[in-house]
Amino acid sequence: MKKIIALMVSTLLLAGSVMAQEQVAVKIDKQQRWQTIEGWGSSLCWWAHMCGRWDEKTIDELLDLITSKDGLNMNVFRYNIGGGDDPSHADGHMVKGKGKRAEMEGFKASADAPYDWSADEGQRKIMLKIKKLRPDAVFEAFSNSAPYWMTYSGCSAGHQDPMKDNLKPEYYEMFCDYLIDVCKHYKEEYGIEFKTLEPFNESTSNYWYNQGSQEGCHFDAESQVKLLRVLYPKLQASGLKTVIAASDETNLRSAIKVWKVYSQYPDIMDMVKQFNTHTYSGTNSERMELNKLVSSTDMEFWQSESGPQWDNELRPKGPSVFENNLYLAKKLFRDMRIMRPQAWLDWQLVEEMSETWSQIKGNFATGKYTILKNYYVRMNVTRFIKQGYTLLVTENENTLAAISPDGREFVIVLLNVEQEAYDANINLSTFGKVASKAKVYRTSEKENCQELAAVSISDKQLSYRAEPMSITTIVAKVK
């Protein structure tokens, strides 16, 4: 009998615990604000390099999905200034590693060769079409590697020793001239002026090696300092408004290490106008530390590249594709809430083989494509938290909240990566008069950013049940 009673008590306690977990209080403070959003987007390499070869109709359909206000509403894109590998390596180590897409074309075949501005047609076509579709688009130019002929290894994939710099010091000036000349060409020929120029990419990492799978170039942090001192005066004298972004490290730990080297040199801190980092891995304490470091300066701040892997804190063992998509959204939430960049970018938008590294699965040869679940997961954030909206302080880690520049619309995004639903009780007491109804859009296993029945707002309180494994956006007007 005692065992039966103990079991009943245990069951009641467990039920009470579950009920407690299902009730989540969410207070949104209109007066306390975080960063203003500059935009959402992605790199253009490698997908644009390949999709730019599709027929015009298909390209236009694809870019409408990416840039339209009812689609992903993306407006920030990073153009890759390809270094170009040794022609004798064509269809070799990069194709075997990452596919033909990774063989980016350079604009200069040797030190004495003229510029070949016909190169890189696919990526250029995509960028020009984006500019036409989104006059407000923000473009960054970045480099994965210098041209092969400037390197120690003679290969734009890296040095024989992946922990050694591959760019020869005697080519620092020519490499900087190369980057600036490409930027000037796009300004003069097409009217595109890059906001920023990023000369590095994950440069302190140990995976850029001769005959490797993609362009990459190691730069120690001290070498970065030396190159920035060459690049800065040249860029200043170029007549461009483009400024320097750095250092684009692969994870937060590396970004913090490089920042601490930069901070030893006041002139470097004056040269770098925007700090970029990738968040392939990182802890919340590292996010917090980097936020404090960057916010102590007047630099702008981008999360310039991320993807779904290499974060044990976020990814369960053996996640499904949809789970992986939601866990990447969890990373986005943590980046935006704790690290607080003004822009957040994906690495790839279109892939052939992966349904986790992209929003759209496409056959690069045929131009046929399929919209993936990840597209709608991302849409629940990027379509509704628009450029110029400001994030509002919320204590709940699974909530993003934002308000429009004119203060007439607020957006709440609720994420649930668990197998159980929870009831979000949203407190809007800091707002003025709010509408009596709010629109609701949800992505789940069965729904694709689908508009649902409106929810009621009463006495500045809004209740909503966040279903298991879902992301929901609530949009309401402020009178």
TIKEKE-15291 format. One line per field, with one value per residue (C-alpha): residue in one letter; chain; x, y, z. Coordinates in steps of 0.25 Angstrom, whole numbers, padded with zeros to 4 digits. Each point is the difference from the previous one (the first is absolute). Layout:
<babas>
type: (a / ...)
mol: (A / ...)
c1: (X / ...)
c2: (Y / ...)
c3: (Z / ...)
</babas>
This chain:
<babas>
type: (m / k / k / i / i / a / l / m / v / s / t / l / l / l / a / g / s / v / m / a / q / e / q / v / a / v / k / i / d / k / q / q / r / w / q / t / i / e / g / w / g / s / s / l / c / w / w / a / h / m / c / g / r / w / d / e / k / t / i / d / e / l / l / d / l / i / t / s / k / d / g / l / n / m / n / v / f / r / y / n / i / g / g / g / d / d / p / s / h / a / d / g / h / m / v / k / g / k / g / k / r / a / e / m / e / g / f / k / a / s / a / d / a / p / y / d / w / s / a / d / e / g / q / r / k / i / m / l / k / i / k / k / l / r / p / d / a / v / f / e / a / f / s / n / s / a / p / y / w / m / t / y / s / g / c / s / a / g / h / q / d / p / m / k / d / n / l / k / p / e / y / y / e / m / f / c / d / y / l / i / d / v / c / k / h / y / k / e / e / y / g / i / e / f / k / t / l / e / p / f / n / e / s / t / s / n / y / w / y / n / q / g / s / q / e / g / c / h / f / d / a / e / s / q / v / k / l / l / r / v / l / y / p / k / l / q / a / s / g / l / k / t / v / i / a / a / s / d / e / t / n / l / r / s / a / i / k / v / w / k / v / y / s / q / y / p / d / i / m / d / m / v / k / q / f / n / t / h / t / y / s / g / t / n / s / e / r / m / e / l / n / k / l / v / s / s / t / d / m / e / f / w / q / s / e / s / g / p / q / w / d / n / e / l / r / p / k / g / p / s / v / f / e / n / n / l / y / l / a / k / k / l / f / r / d / m / r / i / m / r / p / q / a / w / l / d / w / q / l / v / e / e / m / s / e / t / w / s / q / i / k / g / n / f / a / t / g / k / y / t / i / l / k / n / y / y / v / r / m / n / v / t / r / f / i / k / q / g / y / t / l / l / v / t / e / n / e / n / t / l / a / a / i / s / p / d / g / r / e / f / v / i / v / l / l / n / v / e / q / e / a / y / d / a / n / i / n / l / s / t / f / g / k / v / a / s / k / a / k / v / y / r / t / s / e / k / e / n / c / q / e / l / a / a / v / s / i / s / d / k / q / l / s / y / r / a / e / p / m / s / i / t / t / i / v / a / k / v / k)
mol: (A / A / A / A / A / A / A / A / A / A / A / A / A / A / A / A / A / A / A / A / A / A / A / A / A / A / A / A / A / A / A / A / A / A / A / A / A / A / A / A / A / A / A / A / A / A / A / A / A / A / A / A / A / A / A / A / A / A / A / A / A / A / A / A / A / A / A / A / A / A / A / A / A / A / A / A / A / A / A / A / A / A / A / A / A / A / A / A / A / A / A / A / A / A / A / A / A / A / A / A / A / A / A / A / A / A / A / A / A / A / A / A / A / A / A / A / A / A / A / A / A / A / A / A / A / A / A / A / A / A / A / A / A / A / A / A / A / A / A / A / A / A / A / A / A / A / A / A / A / A / A / A / A / A / A / A / A / A / A / A / A / A / A / A / A / A / A / A / A / A / A / A / A / A / A / A / A / A / A / A / A / A / A / A / A / A / A / A / A / A / A / A / A / A / A / A / A / A / A / A / A / A / A / A / A / A / A / A / A / A / A / A / A / A / A / A / A / A / A / A / A / A / A / A / A / A / A / A / A / A / A / A / A / A / A / A / A / A / A / A / A / A / A / A / A / A / A / A / A / A / A / A / A / A / A / A / A / A / A / A / A / A / A / A / A / A / A / A / A / A / A / A / A / A / A / A / A / A / A / A / A / A / A / A / A / A / A / A / A / A / A / A / A / A / A / A / A / A / A / A / A / A / A / A / A / A / A / A / A / A / A / A / A / A / A / A / A / A / A / A / A / A / A / A / A / A / A / A / A / A / A / A / A / A / A / A / A / A / A / A / A / A / A / A / A / A / A / A / A / A / A / A / A / A / A / A / A / A / A / A / A / A / A / A / A / A / A / A / A / A / A / A / A / A / A / A / A / A / A / A / A / A / A / A / A / A / A / A / A / A / A / A / A / A / A / A / A / A / A / A / A / A / A / A / A / A / A / A / A / A / A / A / A / A / A / A / A / A / A / A / A / A / A / A / A / A / A / A / A / A / A / A / A / A / A / A / A / A / A / A / A / A / A / A / A / A / A / A / A / A / A / A / A / A / A / A / A / A / A / A / A / A / A / A / A / A / A / A / A / A / A / A / A / A / A / A / A / A / A)
c1: (0000 / 0011 / 0007 / -0014 / -0001 / 0014 / -0002 / -0012 / 0007 / 0012 / -0010 / -0007 / 0013 / 0005 / -0013 / 0001 / 0014 / -0004 / -0012 / 0010 / 0009 / -0012 / -0002 / 0010 / -0001 / 0005 / 0001 / 0004 / 0005 / -0002 / 0009 / 0013 / 0006 / 0011 / 0006 / -0007 / 0000 / 0008 / -0005 / 0001 / 0007 / 0011 / 0013 / -0001 / 0010 / -0001 / -0015 / -0001 / 0013 / -0009 / -0014 / 0004 / 0001 / -0014 / -0010 / -0005 / -0014 / 0005 / 0010 / -0011 / -0009 / 0011 / 0004 / -0015 / 0000 / 0012 / -0002 / -0015 / -0007 / -0009 / 0012 / 0012 / 0001 / 0016 / 0008 / 0014 / 0009 / 0015 / 0007 / 0012 / 0012 / 0006 / 0015 / 0000 / 0008 / 0011 / -0007 / 0007 / -0008 / -0013 / -0010 / 0009 / 0002 / -0012 / -0009 / 0003 / -0002 / -0012 / -0004 / 0002 / -0007 / 0012 / 0009 / -0002 / 0006 / 0011 / 0001 / 0015 / 0008 / 0014 / 0007 / 0002 / -0014 / -0011 / -0013 / -0010 / -0013 / -0008 / 0003 / -0010 / -0012 / -0010 / 0003 / 0000 / -0013 / -0007 / 0006 / -0005 / -0014 / -0001 / 0004 / -0011 / -0010 / 0005 / 0005 / 0002 / 0009 / 0013 / 0012 / 0014 / 0012 / 0008 / 0012 / 0002 / 0014 / 0010 / 0002 / 0009 / 0012 / 0001 / 0001 / 0011 / -0006 / -0005 / -0014 / -0011 / -0005 / 0011 / 0014 / 0007 / -0001 / -0014 / 0005 / 0009 / -0003 / -0002 / 0001 / 0015 / 0003 / 0005 / -0014 / -0007 / -0001 / -0004 / -0011 / -0005 / 0000 / -0007 / -0012 / -0001 / 0000 / -0011 / -0008 / 0002 / -0004 / -0013 / -0002 / 0004 / -0006 / -0013 / -0002 / 0001 / 0009 / 0003 / -0003 / 0012 / 0012 / 0004 / 0014 / 0000 / -0009 / 0002 / 0014 / 0006 / -0006 / 0008 / -0008 / 0006 / 0010 / 0006 / -0009 / -0011 / -0015 / -0003 / 0007 / 0006 / 0012 / 0006 / 0004 / 0005 / -0006 / 0013 / 0000 / -0014 / 0005 / 0011 / -0009 / -0010 / 0011 / 0002 / -0014 / -0006 / 0008 / -0002 / -0015 / 0000 / 0006 / -0009 / -0011 / -0010 / -0009 / 0003 / 0006 / 0007 / -0007 / 0008 / 0003 / -0010 / 0005 / -0007 / -0005 / -0002 / 0013 / 0008 / -0007 / 0003 / 0015 / 0002 / -0008 / 0010 / 0012 / -0007 / -0003 / 0015 / 0002 / -0009 / 0003 / -0007 / -0012 / -0002 / 0002 / -0011 / -0013 / -0008 / 0003 / -0005 / 0000 / -0006 / -0007 / 0002 / 0003 / 0000 / -0006 / -0009 / 0011 / 0008 / -0011 / -0002 / 0015 / 0001 / -0013 / 0007 / 0013 / -0006 / -0011 / 0012 / 0004 / -0008 / 0002 / -0012 / -0002 / -0004 / -0002 / 0005 / -0001 / -0006 / -0005 / -0007 / 0012 / 0011 / -0008 / -0002 / -0007 / -0011 / -0001 / -0005 / 0005 / -0005 / -0010 / -0010 / 0001 / -0011 / 0006 / 0013 / -0007 / -0006 / 0013 / 0007 / -0012 / 0004 / 0014 / -0005 / -0009 / 0013 / 0008 / -0010 / -0004 / 0014 / 0010 / -0009 / 0006 / -0008 / 0000 / -0001 / 0004 / 0000 / 0011 / -0008 / -0014 / 0000 / 0007 / -0001 / 0002 / -0003 / -0014 / 0006 / 0010 / -0009 / -0014 / -0002 / 0005 / 0004 / 0006 / 0011 / 0000 / -0015 / -0005 / -0011 / -0002 / -0008 / -0003 / 0004 / -0006 / 0012 / -0005 / -0013 / 0008 / 0008 / -0012 / -0007 / 0012 / 0005 / -0014 / -0006 / 0012 / 0003 / 0012 / 0000 / -0008 / 0006 / 0001 / -0007 / 0005 / -0007 / 0005 / -0005 / 0011 / -0010 / -0006 / 0004 / -0008 / 0002 / -0007 / -0001 / 0007 / -0013 / -0004 / -0013 / 0003 / 0006 / 0004 / 0002 / 0007 / -0002 / 0009 / -0002 / 0010 / -0006 / -0009 / -0011 / -0008 / 0001 / -0010 / 0006 / -0006 / 0004 / 0000 / -0001 / -0002 / 0011 / -0007 / -0011 / -0013 / 0002 / -0010 / -0010 / 0005 / 0014 / 0003 / 0007 / 0010 / 0005 / 0010 / 0000 / 0001 / -0013 / 0000 / 0008 / 0000 / -0015 / -0010 / -0009 / -0012 / 0003 / 0002 / -0007 / 0007 / -0007 / 0004 / 0014 / 0001 / 0002 / 0000 / 0005 / 0003 / 0014 / -0002 / 0011 / 0011 / -0005 / 0004 / -0012 / 0000 / -0011 / -0002 / -0008 / -0003 / 0002 / -0010)
c2: (0000 / 0010 / -0003 / 0003 / 0013 / 0004 / -0003 / 0009 / 0011 / -0001 / 0000 / 0013 / 0007 / -0004 / 0005 / 0013 / 0002 / -0002 / 0010 / 0010 / -0002 / 0003 / 0014 / 0010 / 0014 / 0010 / 0014 / 0010 / 0013 / 0011 / 0010 / -0009 / -0003 / -0008 / 0001 / 0006 / -0010 / 0003 / -0012 / -0015 / -0007 / -0010 / -0001 / -0001 / -0011 / -0010 / -0001 / 0012 / -0004 / -0012 / 0005 / 0012 / -0010 / -0003 / 0005 / 0014 / -0004 / -0010 / 0010 / 0011 / -0010 / -0004 / 0014 / 0004 / -0011 / 0005 / 0015 / 0003 / 0006 / -0012 / -0010 / 0000 / 0015 / -0001 / 0013 / -0003 / -0008 / -0002 / -0001 / -0009 / 0006 / -0013 / -0002 / -0010 / -0013 / -0005 / -0004 / -0013 / -0004 / 0002 / -0011 / -0006 / 0002 / 0010 / -0008 / -0012 / 0007 / 0010 / -0002 / 0009 / 0012 / 0002 / 0003 / 0015 / 0008 / 0011 / 0012 / 0000 / -0011 / 0005 / 0012 / 0006 / -0005 / 0010 / -0001 / -0010 / 0007 / -0011 / -0010 / -0004 / 0002 / -0008 / 0007 / 0014 / -0003 / -0004 / 0013 / 0009 / -0006 / 0001 / 0015 / 0002 / -0007 / 0006 / 0014 / 0000 / -0012 / 0001 / -0007 / -0004 / -0005 / -0011 / -0009 / -0014 / 0000 / 0008 / -0005 / -0012 / 0007 / 0008 / -0012 / -0008 / -0013 / 0004 / -0004 / 0009 / -0011 / 0002 / -0002 / -0014 / 0003 / 0004 / 0008 / 0009 / 0012 / -0002 / 0014 / 0004 / 0013 / 0006 / -0001 / 0007 / 0013 / -0007 / -0008 / 0013 / 0006 / -0012 / 0001 / 0015 / -0001 / -0010 / 0010 / 0012 / -0008 / -0004 / 0015 / 0006 / -0011 / -0004 / 0011 / -0010 / 0006 / -0011 / 0005 / -0008 / -0008 / -0012 / -0005 / -0012 / -0013 / -0009 / 0003 / -0005 / -0014 / -0012 / -0006 / 0008 / -0009 / -0002 / -0008 / 0002 / 0000 / 0015 / 0014 / 0003 / 0008 / 0000 / 0013 / 0001 / 0011 / 0008 / -0002 / 0005 / 0013 / 0001 / -0002 / 0010 / 0011 / -0002 / -0001 / 0012 / 0012 / -0006 / -0001 / 0014 / 0005 / -0008 / 0010 / -0011 / 0001 / -0014 / -0003 / -0012 / -0012 / -0010 / -0011 / -0010 / -0012 / -0013 / 0000 / 0009 / -0005 / 0004 / 0013 / 0004 / -0004 / 0009 / 0011 / 0000 / 0001 / 0011 / 0008 / 0001 / 0009 / 0013 / 0003 / -0014 / 0003 / 0013 / -0007 / -0011 / 0006 / -0013 / -0012 / -0014 / -0013 / -0014 / -0008 / -0014 / -0003 / 0009 / 0000 / 0011 / 0005 / 0002 / 0007 / 0009 / 0003 / 0004 / 0009 / 0007 / 0002 / 0005 / 0009 / 0007 / 0006 / 0006 / -0012 / -0006 / -0015 / -0011 / -0015 / -0002 / -0015 / -0012 / -0014 / -0011 / -0008 / -0001 / 0005 / -0011 / 0009 / 0002 / -0013 / -0013 / -0013 / -0004 / 0011 / -0001 / 0011 / 0008 / -0001 / 0005 / 0012 / 0004 / -0002 / 0009 / 0010 / -0002 / 0005 / 0012 / 0003 / -0001 / 0009 / 0011 / 0000 / -0001 / 0004 / 0010 / 0002 / 0009 / -0010 / -0015 / -0008 / -0015 / -0006 / -0007 / 0003 / -0011 / -0014 / -0013 / -0010 / 0006 / 0003 / 0006 / 0010 / 0007 / 0005 / -0005 / -0013 / 0002 / -0008 / 0009 / -0007 / 0001 / 0012 / -0008 / 0003 / -0003 / 0009 / -0007 / 0001 / 0009 / 0011 / 0001 / -0001 / 0012 / 0007 / 0000 / 0010 / 0007 / 0004 / 0006 / 0006 / 0010 / 0009 / 0012 / -0008 / 0000 / -0012 / 0002 / -0006 / -0013 / -0009 / -0013 / -0006 / -0006 / 0013 / 0011 / 0013 / 0012 / 0014 / 0007 / 0014 / 0008 / -0008 / -0005 / -0015 / -0010 / -0014 / -0012 / -0013 / -0012 / -0012 / -0014 / -0011 / -0009 / -0012 / 0007 / 0012 / 0012 / 0012 / 0013 / 0011 / 0013 / 0013 / 0012 / 0010 / 0009 / 0003 / 0011 / -0004 / -0013 / -0007 / -0010 / -0010 / -0005 / -0008 / -0014 / -0007 / -0014 / -0010 / -0014 / -0014 / 0002 / 0015 / 0010 / 0014 / -0002 / 0011 / -0005 / 0005 / 0014 / 0000 / 0010 / 0010 / 0004 / 0010 / 0000 / -0015 / -0010 / -0015 / -0010 / -0015 / -0003 / -0014 / -0010 / 0002 / 0013 / 0014 / 0011 / 0014 / 0010 / 0013 / 0011 / 0015 / 0011 / 0011)
c3: (0000 / 0004 / -0014 / -0007 / 0008 / -0003 / -0015 / 0000 / 0007 / -0010 / -0011 / 0005 / 0002 / -0014 / -0006 / 0008 / -0005 / -0014 / 0002 / 0005 / -0012 / -0009 / 0005 / -0005 / 0004 / -0011 / 0003 / -0011 / 0004 / -0011 / 0007 / 0001 / -0013 / -0007 / -0014 / -0012 / -0012 / -0012 / -0007 / -0002 / -0012 / -0004 / -0007 / -0016 / -0001 / -0003 / -0004 / -0009 / -0007 / -0005 / 0000 / -0008 / -0012 / 0000 / -0010 / 0003 / 0004 / 0010 / 0006 / 0002 / 0007 / 0009 / 0004 / 0002 / 0011 / 0006 / -0001 / 0000 / 0012 / 0000 / -0001 / 0008 / -0001 / -0001 / -0003 / 0005 / -0010 / 0000 / -0013 / -0001 / -0007 / -0005 / 0000 / -0011 / 0001 / -0009 / -0013 / 0000 / 0013 / -0008 / 0003 / 0010 / 0015 / 0002 / -0008 / 0007 / 0013 / -0001 / -0014 / -0013 / 0008 / 0009 / -0012 / 0000 / -0011 / 0002 / -0008 / -0002 / -0006 / 0004 / 0005 / -0014 / -0005 / -0003 / 0008 / -0006 / 0003 / -0007 / 0011 / 0011 / -0009 / 0009 / 0013 / -0007 / -0006 / 0013 / 0007 / -0011 / 0000 / 0015 / -0001 / -0010 / 0009 / 0013 / -0002 / 0015 / -0001 / 0008 / -0006 / 0006 / -0008 / 0007 / -0004 / 0003 / -0006 / -0008 / -0014 / -0001 / -0006 / 0013 / 0009 / 0006 / -0005 / -0014 / 0004 / 0005 / 0010 / 0009 / 0005 / 0001 / 0015 / 0003 / 0012 / -0008 / -0008 / -0015 / -0006 / -0002 / 0007 / -0013 / -0006 / 0011 / -0008 / -0013 / 0008 / 0006 / -0014 / -0006 / 0010 / -0001 / -0015 / 0000 / 0009 / -0009 / -0012 / 0005 / 0004 / -0013 / -0009 / 0007 / 0011 / 0011 / 0012 / 0010 / 0014 / 0006 / -0005 / 0008 / -0004 / 0009 / 0002 / 0012 / -0001 / 0013 / -0003 / -0003 / -0011 / -0012 / -0007 / -0014 / -0009 / 0010 / -0003 / -0001 / -0001 / 0014 / 0005 / 0014 / 0006 / 0015 / 0007 / 0000 / -0015 / -0001 / 0007 / -0010 / -0012 / 0005 / 0001 / -0014 / -0004 / 0008 / -0007 / -0014 / 0003 / 0005 / -0013 / -0009 / 0000 / 0005 / 0012 / 0003 / 0014 / 0006 / 0007 / 0007 / 0005 / -0004 / 0009 / 0000 / 0014 / 0012 / 0007 / -0011 / -0003 / 0015 / -0001 / -0013 / 0006 / 0012 / -0010 / -0008 / 0013 / 0003 / -0012 / 0001 / -0015 / -0004 / 0009 / -0008 / -0013 / 0002 / -0001 / 0001 / 0008 / -0007 / 0006 / -0003 / 0010 / -0004 / 0015 / 0012 / 0014 / 0006 / 0009 / -0013 / -0006 / 0012 / 0000 / -0015 / 0002 / 0011 / -0008 / -0013 / 0007 / 0007 / -0014 / -0011 / -0009 / -0007 / 0002 / -0009 / 0002 / -0014 / -0002 / 0007 / -0002 / 0008 / 0004 / 0011 / 0012 / 0010 / 0009 / -0010 / -0008 / 0005 / -0004 / -0014 / -0002 / -0012 / -0011 / 0006 / 0014 / -0005 / -0007 / 0013 / 0008 / -0010 / 0003 / 0015 / -0003 / -0008 / 0013 / 0009 / -0010 / -0001 / 0015 / 0006 / -0010 / -0007 / -0014 / -0009 / -0012 / 0000 / -0012 / -0005 / -0007 / -0011 / -0006 / -0010 / 0000 / -0008 / 0011 / 0013 / 0006 / 0013 / -0006 / -0009 / -0002 / -0014 / -0006 / -0015 / -0011 / -0005 / -0013 / -0004 / 0008 / 0007 / 0015 / 0012 / 0011 / 0013 / 0014 / 0005 / -0010 / 0009 / 0013 / -0004 / -0006 / 0013 / 0005 / -0012 / -0007 / 0012 / 0008 / -0011 / -0003 / 0009 / 0011 / 0014 / 0009 / 0014 / 0013 / 0004 / 0011 / -0007 / -0008 / -0010 / -0004 / -0010 / 0001 / -0009 / -0003 / -0013 / -0002 / 0001 / 0013 / -0007 / -0001 / 0009 / -0003 / 0009 / -0004 / 0009 / -0002 / 0006 / -0003 / 0010 / -0001 / 0009 / -0002 / 0009 / 0003 / -0002 / 0008 / -0006 / 0008 / -0009 / 0012 / -0005 / -0013 / -0002 / -0007 / -0007 / -0010 / 0005 / -0010 / -0005 / -0012 / 0002 / -0010 / 0004 / -0006 / 0005 / -0005 / -0007 / -0003 / -0008 / 0006 / -0001 / 0005 / 0011 / 0007 / 0006 / 0015 / 0010 / 0008 / 0013 / 0011 / -0007 / 0002 / -0011 / 0002 / -0011 / 0001 / -0007 / -0006 / 0001 / -0010 / -0006 / -0003 / 0001 / -0004 / 0006 / -0006 / 0006 / -0002 / 0010 / 0000)
</babas>
